[in-house]
Amino acid sequence: MFADRATIMIRSGKGGDGHVSFRRELYVPNGGPDGGDGGRGGDVIFEVDLGLNTLSEYRHKRKYAAQDGQEGGKRRCHGSDGADCILKVPEGTVIYENSTGKVIADMSGDNKRQVILTGGRGGKGNMHYATATMQVPKYAQAGQPAKELEVRLELKVIADVGLVGFPNVGKSTFLSRVTNARPKIANYHFTTLNPNLGVVDLDGGGFVIADIPGLIEGASEGLGLGHQFLRHIERTRVLVHIVDAAGVEGRDPADDIEKINAELRAYNPEIADRPQVIAANKIDAIYVEDGAENPVDRLKRVFEPKGIEVLPISAVTGEGVKQLLYKIRELLNSCPKEPIVFAQEFFPEDALLTESLPYTVERVEESDGPVFVVEGPKIEKMLGYTNLDSEKGFAFFQRFLKESGILKDLEDQGIEEGDTVRMYGLEFDYYK
């Protein structure tokens, strides 16, 4: 079975604890502290491996952890750092935070390697805490704890063109004719169980085309095989509807197109609005009775007023195929050429940083109006290392306020637009 989705638990390494020890050498009866620092915990890193095309290795093992940092030693010995956990994935894999469904990383385009969870920092040994008044510190700093996250991996194939259509309309036959792909072809439903990719070579530039299997009515609600393969359409820039214009199986080709567009719109409305072309396949099998309308002419009458061109082809004989390929390239040239990459929505380090933050929100009435005073030890620390003058730093600050629950508490206290928020000598005007 083609594996294009997996849910796993990842854990970074814990930082090693600092060590408590004292020099004990001959002729040095009262040696000072010499406890070393703990080692840093390992990171969890995702890397693209171009030799992979499925997520099958993540279907059987569900937990992955980096190595913990080693505890510091006596004689100022630094604990060794923990080994990183490097997870190999195929290009096009999108990593989601499982509970929220937000994107953490899209392993495509230029993003070939990304640290998802950083290891904990090692704790300081007691040698750092000696002072004039405390010459025998009997304590050391603990290493930072490990971070854990449940993530969902989804492989979304990277192709310029997506072939869509009901089962058994000739998508695989078309793909095998125009590319070097060799999908399994037979005259029964759901022959194609994997998204097949092929490269079309044309004078002046080729493109990658994907056969998206299993679309039926109700696919967006999980019926048939379509639900698990709809995600592979998300990166395609042009859609090619292949329909059985001859009606070999007794279905109405115009109705097929409307149903598939409805499924695409239910899954993701933006996909249904992408450029489309209809390939009216099996014209070699069309029989038109006297006085009846040619089914290709009917498709043109229904869809070309909507801006969707209809091109008659025969994937078996090759008739009309070249004209269709040049039409596809024309549509591609009219589309933005930037690859479709999913933007990051979930920032693990920020989210884990703001868990269980102790803080207070107090409303103080002053002569100019209410002032909302926010205080807490981690808030003070965060303000100390965040550059609020930079756009990125201020965006981090805003996420911090939202995800830690401070904004909700301010609203519960009755804050209104234009009111003042005070944090450790800094004042901000509140605006939604």
C-alpha positions as CSV (number, residue, x, y, z in Angstrom):
1,M,0.0,0.0,0.0
2,F,1.3,3.5,-0.9
3,A,2.1,5.3,2.4
4,D,1.6,9.0,2.1
5,R,0.6,9.8,5.7
6,A,1.9,8.9,9.1
7,T,1.5,10.3,12.7
8,I,4.6,10.1,15.0
9,M,5.8,11.4,18.3
10,I,9.1,13.2,18.3
11,R,11.2,14.2,21.4
12,S,14.3,16.3,21.6
13,G,17.1,15.4,24.0
14,K,17.2,16.7,27.6
15,G,20.1,18.9,28.6
16,G,22.6,17.2,30.9
17,D,22.6,18.4,34.6
18,G,25.4,20.5,35.9
19,H,27.7,18.7,38.4
20,V,28.4,19.4,42.0
21,S,32.0,18.5,43.1
22,F,35.1,20.1,44.7
23,R,38.8,19.8,44.2
24,R,40.3,17.1,46.3
25,E,44.0,17.0,45.7
26,L,47.1,16.4,47.7
27,Y,48.2,19.6,49.5
28,V,44.9,21.3,48.5
29,P,42.8,20.6,51.6
30,N,40.1,23.2,50.8
31,G,39.8,23.1,47.0
32,G,37.1,25.1,45.3
33,P,34.1,23.9,43.3
34,D,35.0,22.1,40.0
35,G,31.7,20.7,38.8
36,G,31.4,20.8,35.0
37,D,28.5,21.8,32.8
38,G,26.0,19.3,31.3
39,G,26.0,18.5,27.6
40,R,23.3,19.9,25.2
41,G,20.5,17.6,24.2
42,G,20.2,16.5,20.6
43,D,17.8,18.1,18.1
44,V,15.1,16.5,16.0
45,I,15.8,17.3,12.4
46,F,13.9,16.5,9.2
47,E,15.9,16.1,6.0
48,V,14.8,15.5,2.4
49,D,16.0,12.3,0.9
50,L,15.5,12.3,-2.9
51,G,15.7,8.5,-2.9
52,L,12.5,8.2,-1.0
53,N,9.0,8.4,-2.4
54,T,6.8,7.2,0.4
55,L,6.5,7.5,4.2
56,S,6.3,3.7,4.7
57,E,9.1,3.6,7.3
58,Y,7.0,5.8,9.6
59,R,4.0,3.5,9.5
60,H,5.5,0.9,11.9
61,K,7.6,2.9,14.3
62,R,5.8,5.8,16.0
63,K,8.3,7.3,18.5
64,Y,11.6,9.0,17.7
65,A,13.9,10.6,20.2
66,A,17.2,12.5,20.1
67,Q,19.8,11.6,22.7
68,D,20.0,13.3,26.1
69,G,23.0,15.4,27.0
70,Q,25.4,13.8,29.4
71,E,25.8,15.1,33.0
72,G,28.8,17.3,33.7
73,G,31.7,15.7,35.6
74,K,34.2,16.6,38.3
75,R,37.4,18.5,37.4
76,R,35.4,20.9,35.2
77,C,34.6,18.1,32.7
78,H,31.9,19.1,30.3
79,G,29.3,16.5,29.6
80,S,29.1,15.3,26.0
81,D,26.3,16.6,23.8
82,G,23.4,14.3,22.8
83,A,23.2,13.0,19.2
84,D,20.7,14.5,16.9
85,C,17.7,12.5,15.7
86,I,17.7,12.9,11.9
87,L,14.5,11.8,10.1
88,K,14.6,11.3,6.3
89,V,11.4,12.1,4.3
90,P,10.6,12.3,0.6
91,E,10.5,15.7,-1.0
92,G,7.0,17.3,-0.8
93,T,6.4,16.1,2.8
94,V,4.4,18.6,4.9
95,I,4.8,18.4,8.7
96,Y,1.8,19.3,10.8
97,E,1.2,19.7,14.5
98,N,-1.3,16.9,15.0
99,S,-3.7,18.5,17.5
100,T,-4.2,21.8,15.7
101,G,-3.5,20.8,12.1
102,K,-1.2,23.8,11.7
103,V,1.8,23.6,9.3
104,I,5.2,23.3,11.0
105,A,7.4,22.8,7.9
106,D,7.0,22.1,4.2
107,M,10.0,19.9,3.0
108,S,10.0,21.1,-0.6
109,G,11.6,23.8,-2.7
110,D,14.7,25.2,-1.0
111,N,13.8,23.7,2.3
112,K,15.9,20.5,2.4
113,R,16.7,20.4,6.1
114,Q,14.9,21.9,9.1
115,V,15.3,21.6,12.9
116,I,11.8,21.0,14.3
117,L,12.7,20.6,18.0
118,T,15.9,21.9,19.6
119,G,17.6,20.0,22.4
120,G,17.6,21.3,26.0
121,R,20.6,23.4,27.1
122,G,23.0,21.8,29.5
123,G,22.9,23.0,33.1
124,K,25.8,24.9,34.6
125,G,28.1,23.1,37.1
126,N,28.7,24.5,40.6
127,M,32.0,26.1,39.5
128,H,30.0,29.0,38.1
129,Y,28.3,29.8,41.4
130,A,31.3,30.5,43.6
131,T,31.3,34.1,45.0
132,A,33.2,35.9,47.7
133,T,30.4,35.1,50.2
134,M,29.5,31.6,48.9
135,Q,32.8,29.8,48.3
136,V,31.4,26.3,48.6
137,P,28.2,26.2,46.5
138,K,26.5,22.8,46.9
139,Y,24.1,23.2,44.0
140,A,24.3,23.2,40.2
141,Q,21.8,24.0,37.5
142,A,19.6,21.3,36.0
143,G,19.6,20.8,32.3
144,Q,16.6,22.1,30.3
145,P,13.9,19.5,29.8
146,A,13.2,17.7,26.6
147,K,10.5,18.9,24.2
148,E,7.8,16.5,22.9
149,L,5.5,17.0,20.0
150,E,3.0,14.8,18.1
151,V,3.3,15.5,14.4
152,R,1.5,14.3,11.3
153,L,3.4,13.8,8.1
154,E,1.7,14.1,4.7
155,L,3.3,13.6,1.4
156,K,1.9,15.9,-1.3
157,V,3.4,15.1,-4.7
158,I,5.1,17.9,-6.5
159,A,3.7,18.1,-10.0
160,D,2.8,21.0,-12.4
161,V,-0.3,19.2,-13.8
162,G,-2.9,17.0,-12.1
163,L,-5.0,14.5,-14.0
164,V,-8.4,14.1,-12.5
165,G,-11.4,12.1,-13.5
166,F,-13.6,9.2,-12.5
167,P,-12.0,5.7,-12.5
168,N,-11.6,3.9,-15.8
169,V,-11.7,7.0,-18.1
170,G,-8.2,6.6,-19.4
171,K,-6.0,8.7,-17.2
172,S,-3.3,6.0,-16.8
173,T,-3.4,5.3,-20.6
174,F,-2.9,9.0,-21.3
175,L,0.0,9.3,-18.8
176,S,1.8,6.2,-20.3
177,R,1.4,7.7,-23.8
178,V,2.8,11.2,-23.0
179,T,5.5,10.4,-20.4
180,N,7.9,7.7,-19.5
181,A,5.7,6.5,-16.6
182,R,4.4,2.9,-16.8
183,P,1.3,2.7,-14.6
184,K,-0.7,-0.5,-14.3
185,I,-3.5,-0.4,-16.8
186,A,-6.6,-2.6,-16.9
187,N,-10.3,-2.4,-17.6
188,Y,-11.6,-2.3,-14.0
189,H,-12.1,0.3,-11.4
190,F,-9.3,1.5,-9.1
191,T,-6.5,0.0,-11.1
192,T,-4.4,3.0,-10.0
193,L,-3.8,2.9,-6.2
194,N,-0.8,5.2,-6.2
195,P,-0.3,8.8,-7.6
196,N,1.8,8.2,-10.7
197,L,4.2,10.9,-11.9
198,G,5.7,11.4,-15.3
199,V,7.7,14.0,-17.2
200,V,6.4,15.4,-20.5
201,D,9.1,16.6,-22.9
202,L,8.0,19.3,-25.3
203,D,10.0,21.6,-27.5
204,G,10.5,24.8,-25.5
205,G,10.1,23.2,-22.1
206,G,8.4,20.2,-20.4
207,F,6.4,19.7,-17.2
208,V,5.6,17.1,-14.6
209,I,2.2,15.5,-14.7
210,A,0.5,13.4,-11.9
211,D,-2.3,10.9,-12.3
212,I,-4.5,11.4,-9.1
213,P,-6.4,8.2,-8.5
214,G,-9.6,7.2,-7.0
215,L,-11.8,10.3,-7.3
216,I,-15.5,9.6,-7.0
217,E,-18.6,11.5,-5.8
218,G,-18.2,11.9,-2.1
219,A,-14.4,11.7,-2.1
220,S,-14.1,14.9,-0.1
221,E,-16.1,13.2,2.7
222,G,-14.0,10.2,2.8
223,L,-15.8,7.9,0.3
224,G,-13.8,5.6,-2.0
225,L,-10.1,6.1,-2.4
226,G,-10.3,9.8,-3.3
227,H,-10.1,11.2,0.2
228,Q,-6.6,10.0,0.8
229,F,-5.3,11.2,-2.5
230,L,-7.0,14.6,-2.8
231,R,-4.0,16.1,-1.0
232,H,-1.8,15.4,-4.0
233,I,-3.7,17.9,-6.1
234,E,-2.8,20.8,-3.7
235,R,0.5,21.6,-5.4
236,T,-0.6,21.3,-9.0
237,R,-1.0,24.5,-11.0
238,V,-3.2,23.2,-13.8
239,L,-6.0,20.5,-13.7
240,V,-6.8,18.3,-16.7
241,H,-10.2,16.6,-16.5
242,I,-10.2,13.4,-18.5
243,V,-13.6,12.2,-19.3
244,D,-15.0,9.2,-21.2
245,A,-16.7,11.2,-24.0
246,A,-18.0,8.0,-25.6
247,G,-19.9,7.1,-22.4
248,V,-18.6,3.5,-22.6
249,E,-19.8,2.8,-19.0
250,G,-23.1,4.7,-19.4
251,R,-22.0,7.8,-17.4
252,D,-22.7,11.4,-18.5
253,P,-19.3,13.0,-19.1
254,A,-20.6,16.6,-18.3
255,D,-22.1,15.3,-15.1
256,D,-18.7,13.7,-14.2
257,I,-16.9,17.0,-14.5
258,E,-19.4,18.8,-12.4
259,K,-19.2,16.2,-9.7
260,I,-15.4,16.2,-9.6
261,N,-15.3,20.0,-9.5
262,A,-17.8,19.9,-6.6
263,E,-15.5,17.4,-4.7
264,L,-12.5,19.7,-5.3
265,R,-14.4,22.7,-4.1
266,A,-15.6,20.9,-1.0
267,Y,-12.0,19.9,-0.2
268,N,-10.3,23.2,-1.0
269,P,-12.2,26.0,-2.9
270,E,-8.9,27.5,-4.1
271,I,-8.0,24.3,-6.1
272,A,-11.3,24.3,-8.0
273,D,-10.5,27.8,-9.3
274,R,-7.2,26.9,-10.9
275,P,-6.9,26.8,-14.7
276,Q,-8.5,23.7,-16.2
277,V,-8.8,22.0,-19.5
278,I,-11.1,19.1,-20.4
279,A,-9.7,16.1,-22.4
280,A,-12.7,14.4,-24.0
281,N,-11.1,10.9,-24.3
282,K,-12.1,7.8,-26.2
283,I,-13.3,9.7,-29.3
284,D,-12.2,6.5,-31.3
285,A,-15.2,4.8,-29.6
286,I,-17.8,7.5,-30.2
287,Y,-20.9,6.5,-32.2
288,V,-23.4,9.2,-33.0
289,E,-26.9,8.3,-34.1
290,D,-28.5,10.3,-36.9
291,G,-29.8,13.6,-35.5
292,A,-28.1,13.2,-32.2
293,E,-25.6,15.7,-30.8
294,N,-21.9,14.7,-30.7
295,P,-20.9,14.3,-27.1
296,V,-17.8,16.4,-27.7
297,D,-19.9,19.3,-29.1
298,R,-22.1,19.0,-26.0
299,L,-19.2,19.3,-23.7
300,K,-18.0,22.4,-25.6
301,R,-21.5,23.9,-25.4
302,V,-21.7,23.4,-21.6
303,F,-18.1,24.3,-20.5
304,E,-16.5,26.6,-23.0
305,P,-18.8,29.5,-22.0
306,K,-17.3,29.0,-18.5
307,G,-13.8,29.5,-19.8
308,I,-12.8,25.8,-19.8
309,E,-11.6,24.6,-23.2
310,V,-12.6,21.1,-24.4
311,L,-10.1,19.2,-26.6
312,P,-11.1,15.8,-28.1
313,I,-8.4,13.1,-27.8
314,S,-7.9,9.3,-28.0
315,A,-5.3,8.1,-25.5
316,V,-5.2,4.8,-27.3
317,T,-4.5,6.0,-30.9
318,G,-2.8,9.3,-29.9
319,E,-5.3,11.5,-31.9
320,G,-5.4,15.1,-30.5
321,V,-2.8,14.3,-27.7
322,K,-0.2,16.7,-29.0
323,Q,-2.6,19.6,-29.2
324,L,-3.7,18.9,-25.6
325,L,-0.1,19.0,-24.4
326,Y,0.6,22.3,-26.0
327,K,-2.7,23.7,-24.5
328,I,-1.5,22.5,-21.0
329,R,1.8,24.3,-21.5
330,E,0.0,27.4,-22.6
331,L,-2.0,27.3,-19.3
332,L,1.1,26.7,-17.3
333,N,2.9,29.7,-18.8
334,S,-0.1,31.9,-17.8
335,C,0.2,30.7,-14.1
336,P,2.6,32.0,-11.5
337,K,5.8,29.9,-11.7
338,E,6.6,29.9,-8.0
339,P,6.2,26.5,-6.5
340,I,3.3,26.0,-4.2
341,V,4.8,25.9,-0.7
342,F,2.8,25.8,2.5
343,A,3.7,28.6,4.9
344,Q,4.6,27.8,8.5
345,E,1.7,28.3,10.9
346,F,2.9,26.5,14.1
347,F,6.2,27.4,15.8
348,P,7.2,24.6,18.2
349,E,9.8,26.6,20.1
350,D,7.3,29.5,20.7
351,A,4.4,27.3,21.6
352,L,6.4,25.2,24.1
353,L,8.0,28.3,25.5
354,T,4.7,29.8,26.5
355,E,3.2,26.8,28.2
356,S,2.2,27.3,31.8
357,L,3.6,30.8,32.1
358,P,3.1,32.5,35.5
359,Y,1.9,36.1,35.0
360,T,-0.6,38.6,36.4
361,V,-2.8,41.1,34.6
362,E,-4.0,44.1,36.7
363,R,-6.2,47.0,35.8
364,V,-5.0,50.3,37.3
365,E,-7.2,53.4,37.1
366,E,-5.1,56.5,36.4
367,S,-6.0,60.1,35.6
368,D,-5.7,59.6,31.8
369,G,-7.7,56.4,31.9
370,P,-7.1,52.7,32.7
371,V,-3.7,51.1,32.4
372,F,-3.3,47.4,32.2
373,V,-0.2,46.2,34.0
374,V,1.2,42.7,32.9
375,E,4.0,41.2,35.0
376,G,5.7,37.8,35.3
377,P,9.2,36.4,35.4
378,K,9.2,34.8,32.0
379,I,7.6,37.9,30.4
380,E,10.4,40.0,31.8
381,K,13.0,37.5,30.4
382,M,11.2,37.4,27.0
383,L,11.3,41.2,26.7
384,G,15.0,41.2,27.5
385,Y,16.0,39.1,24.5
386,T,13.3,40.2,22.0
387,N,14.0,43.1,19.6
388,L,10.6,44.8,19.4
389,D,12.0,47.3,16.8
390,S,12.3,44.6,14.2
391,E,9.3,43.2,12.3
392,K,10.1,39.6,13.1
393,G,10.7,40.4,16.8
394,F,7.4,42.2,17.1
395,A,5.6,39.4,15.3
396,F,7.1,36.9,17.8
397,F,6.0,39.3,20.7
398,Q,2.4,39.3,19.3
399,R,2.3,35.5,19.0
400,F,3.7,35.3,22.6
401,L,0.9,37.4,23.9
402,K,-1.8,35.5,22.1
403,E,-0.6,31.9,22.7
404,S,0.2,32.5,26.4
405,G,-3.4,33.7,27.0
406,I,-2.4,37.3,27.9
407,L,-4.5,38.9,25.2
408,K,-7.6,36.9,26.3
409,D,-7.0,38.0,29.9
410,L,-6.7,41.6,28.9
411,E,-10.0,41.4,27.0
412,D,-11.6,39.7,30.0
413,Q,-10.5,42.7,32.1
414,G,-12.4,45.0,29.7
415,I,-9.5,46.5,27.7
416,E,-10.6,48.6,24.7
417,E,-8.8,49.9,21.7
418,G,-6.4,52.7,22.5
419,D,-5.9,51.6,26.2
420,T,-2.4,51.4,27.5
421,V,-0.6,48.1,28.4
422,R,2.4,48.4,30.6
423,M,5.1,45.7,30.9
424,Y,8.3,46.4,32.9
425,G,8.7,50.1,31.9
426,L,7.5,49.6,28.3
427,E,4.1,50.9,27.3
428,F,2.0,49.8,24.3
429,D,-1.4,51.0,22.9
430,Y,-3.8,48.1,22.5
431,Y,-5.3,47.6,19.0
432,K,-7.0,44.5,17.7
